[in-house]
């Protein structure tokens, strides 16, 4: 019984974190100036977040790459307009990147 119970508890805990990540990522997105250039569904100054998620779907290390772009900025990835660096911690950048990657078209 114990051999089954522990994995079940671990699975339940892992599944409960996904909605928390989505809520935390969206709240963090709204608290930062991200929304001035990005929208979930349509291109604005920057690409739609769902387009970013689609481009990086299944790419190894995508969350780390996006976190670096969020924190340090980037240029030439989505066109000529550069993305400036953002005042976020490493943990916040990672949370935002994982949230963006969780968005589906």
For each residue, the residues with C-beta under 8 A, 3 or more apart:
1: 4 5
2: 5 6
3: 6 7
4: 1 7 8
5: 1 2 8 9
6: 2 3 9 10
7: 3 4 10 11
8: 4 5 11 12
9: 5 6 12 13
10: 6 7 13 14
11: 7 8 14 15
12: 8 9 15 16
13: 9 10 16 17
14: 10 11 17 18
15: 11 12 18
16: 12 13 19 20
17: 13 14 20 21
18: 14 15 21 22 102
19: 16 22 23
20: 16 17 23 24
21: 17 18 24 25 95 98 99 102
22: 18 19 25 26 99 102
23: 19 20 26 27
24: 20 21 27 28 95 99
25: 21 22 28 29 95 96 98 99 100 102
26: 22 23 29 30 99
27: 23 24 30 31
28: 24 25 31 32 92 95 96 99
29: 25 26 32 34 35 96 99
30: 26 27 35
31: 27 28
32: 28 29 35 86 87 88 92 96
33: 36 37 86
34: 29 37 38 86 96
35: 29 30 32 38 39
36: 33 45
37: 33 34 44 45 46 83
38: 34 35 44 45 46 47 48 49
39: 35 42 43 44 48 49
40: 48 49 50 103
41: 48 49 50
42: 39 48
43: 39 46 47 48 51
44: 37 38 39 48
45: 36 37 38 81
46: 37 38 43 78 81 83
47: 38 43 51 52 78
48: 38 39 40 41 42 43 44 51 52
49: 38 39 40 41 52 53 100 103
50: 40 41 53 54 103 104 105
51: 43 47 48 54 55 105
52: 47 48 49 55 56 66 100 101
53: 49 50 56 57 100 101 102 103 104 105
54: 50 51 57 105
55: 51 52 59
56: 52 53 59 62 65 66 101
57: 53 54 62 101
58:
59: 55 56 62 65
60:
61: 64 65
62: 56 57 59 65 66 97 101
63: 66 67 94 97 98 101
64: 61 67 68 94 97
65: 56 59 61 62 68 69 97
66: 52 56 62 63 69 70 96 97 100 101
67: 63 64 70 71 90 93 94 96 97
68: 64 65 71 72 93
69: 65 66 72 73 74 77 83
70: 66 67 86 88 93 96 97
71: 67 68 85 86 88 90 93
72: 68 69 85
73: 69 82 83 84 85 86
74: 69 77 82 83
75: 82 83
76: 79 80 82
77: 69 74 83
78: 46 47 81 83
79: 76
80: 76
81: 45 46 78
82: 73 74 75 76
83: 37 46 69 73 74 75 77 78
84: 73
85: 71 72 73
86: 32 33 34 70 71 73 93
87: 32
88: 32 70 71 92 93 96
89: 92 93
90: 67 71 93 94
91: 94 95
92: 28 32 88 89 95 96
93: 67 68 70 71 86 88 89 90 96 97
94: 63 64 67 90 91 97 98
95: 21 24 25 28 91 92 98 99
96: 25 28 29 32 34 66 67 70 88 92 93 99 100
97: 62 63 64 65 66 67 70 93 94 100 101
98: 21 25 63 94 95 101 102
99: 21 22 24 25 26 28 29 95 96 102 103
100: 25 49 52 53 66 96 97 103
101: 52 53 56 57 62 63 66 97 98
102: 18 21 22 25 53 98 99
103: 40 49 50 53 99 100
104: 50 53
105: 50 51 53 54
